[in-house]
């Protein structure tokens, strides 16, 4: 088994964990963490596809991965700040309780 196949299998497992976290959890913080796991799985898969041919590794893939991780961390920081503001206002971070904001 090559290293790129191992990286791709790991990315697939991380993708499954992230999708499970999105589908099963109602807590906003756990949902944000699941989204970050999905972003990291996508970056790992991108690196695995980049390293599929040992002599033809492109440095542009590494640049894209760094940019994706930087943007993902900014989104996670904004989401956690939003979850903190929701907790201060409603006293809970349950996603279904956000329906009280309507009206």
C-alpha positions in Angstrom: 0.0 0.0 0.0 1.5 3.3 -1.0 1.6 6.4 1.1 -0.9 8.2 -1.1 -3.4 5.4 -0.7 -2.9 5.4 3.1 -3.4 9.2 3.1 -6.5 8.9 1.0 -7.9 6.2 3.3 -7.3 8.4 6.3 -9.0 11.3 4.6 -12.0 9.1 3.9 -12.2 8.0 7.6 -12.0 11.7 8.7 -14.7 12.6 6.1 -16.9 9.9 7.6 -16.3 11.2 11.2 -17.1 14.8 10.0 -20.3 13.8 8.3 -21.4 11.8 11.3 -20.8 14.8 13.5 -22.8 17.0 11.2 -25.7 14.6 11.0 -26.0 13.6 14.6 -25.1 16.5 16.8 -27.3 19.5 17.5 -24.7 21.4 19.6 -23.3 24.3 17.6 -19.7 23.9 18.9 -19.7 20.2 17.9 -21.1 21.1 14.5 -18.3 23.7 14.0 -15.7 21.1 15.0 -17.3 18.6 12.6 -17.0 21.2 9.8 -13.3 21.7 10.6 -12.8 17.9 10.5 -14.4 17.9 7.0 -12.1 20.7 5.9 -9.0 18.9 7.2 -10.2 15.7 5.5 -10.5 17.6 2.2 -7.0 19.0 2.5 -5.6 15.6 3.3 -7.3 14.1 0.3 -6.0 17.0 -1.8 -2.4 16.3 -0.6 -2.9 12.6 -1.2 -3.9 13.2 -4.8 -1.0 15.6 -5.2 1.5 13.0 -4.0 0.1 10.2 -6.1 3.0 10.4 -8.5 6.3 10.5 -6.4 8.4 12.5 -8.9 5.6 14.9 -9.9 4.6 16.5 -6.6 3.5 20.1 -7.3 4.2 22.8 -4.7 1.1 24.6 -5.7 -1.0 22.0 -3.9 0.8 22.9 -0.7 0.0 26.5 -1.2 -3.7 25.7 -1.8 -3.8 23.6 1.3 -2.3 26.4 3.4 -4.8 28.9 2.0 -7.7 26.5 2.6 -6.6 25.9 6.2 -6.2 29.6 6.9 -9.7 30.4 5.6 -11.2 27.4 7.5 -9.7 28.6 10.7 -11.1 32.1 10.2 -14.5 30.6 9.6 -14.2 28.4 12.7 -13.2 31.5 14.8 -16.2 33.4 13.5 -18.5 30.4 14.1 -17.3 30.0 17.7 -17.7 33.7 18.3 -21.3 33.5 17.0 -21.9 30.4 19.2 -20.7 32.4 22.2 -23.0 35.3 21.4 -25.9 32.9 21.0 -25.0 31.3 24.3 -25.0 34.7 26.1 -28.3 35.6 24.6 -30.2 32.3 24.9 -28.3 30.3 27.5 -27.9 27.3 25.2 -26.0 26.3 22.1 -28.6 23.8 20.9 -29.2 24.3 17.2 -33.0 23.7 17.5 -33.3 26.4 20.1 -32.3 29.0 17.5 -35.9 29.0 16.4 -36.6 31.3 19.3 -34.8 34.0 17.4 -37.6 34.2 14.9 -40.2 36.8 15.4 
